[in-house]
């Protein structure tokens, strides 16, 4: 695992925790699920480029889909 993968994982994990807590308190399913997925993907995706692409898509999803 490279240093960049660790830093990207830390960034996406932090944003994921914030989205998860927000979604839980507000009862909003989209931020809750995106936050949970952002917490899990650094452990699942071995490729740094794929991690950044999927992570950026998951961060943008709650802003695009408002339910």
N, C-alpha and C positions, 0 to 999 in steps of 0.2 A: 504494500500500500504506500502510495507516495504522499508527500506532505500536502500537495494540492488537493488530493482526495480527502485527506483529513480535514483541511480547512473548509472545503466545500460542504463536507458532511456536518461540520460544526455549524456553519451558517444555515443550512437547510434544516438541521435539527432544531436550532433556536427559533427560526420562523415557524416551523411545524409545531413546536410547543406553544407558541403564542396563538397560532390559529386554532389549535386544539382547545386551549383554555377559553378562548373567545367563543368558539362554536358550542362548547359545553354550557357556558353561562347564558348565552343568548338562545340556546335551543335551535341553532341553525345547523343543518346537517352537512351542507357543502363545506364550510370551513372546518368542521369537526373531522370529516373524512379526509380532506386534503391535509390537515395537520397531522393526522395519524399516519397517512402515507408518507409525508415528509419526514416523520420520525423513523420510519422503517427503511426507506430506500437507500440510505448510506450503507446499511448492512447487506443489502441484497445486490446492488449494482456494483460490479467490480471495475467497470470502465469509468474514468473521470469525465470524459466527454458526455457519455450517456447519462451520468449522474447530473451534470449541469443542465442538460436539455430537459430531462424529466422533472428535475427540481424546479426549473424556471416555469415549466408548464403548470406544475401543481401550485406554485406561488401565485400565478396569474389567474388560475381558475376561479377562486372565490370573488375576484373583482369582475370577472366576465359573467359568471352565473350568479345572479342575486336571487336567492330564495329565502 
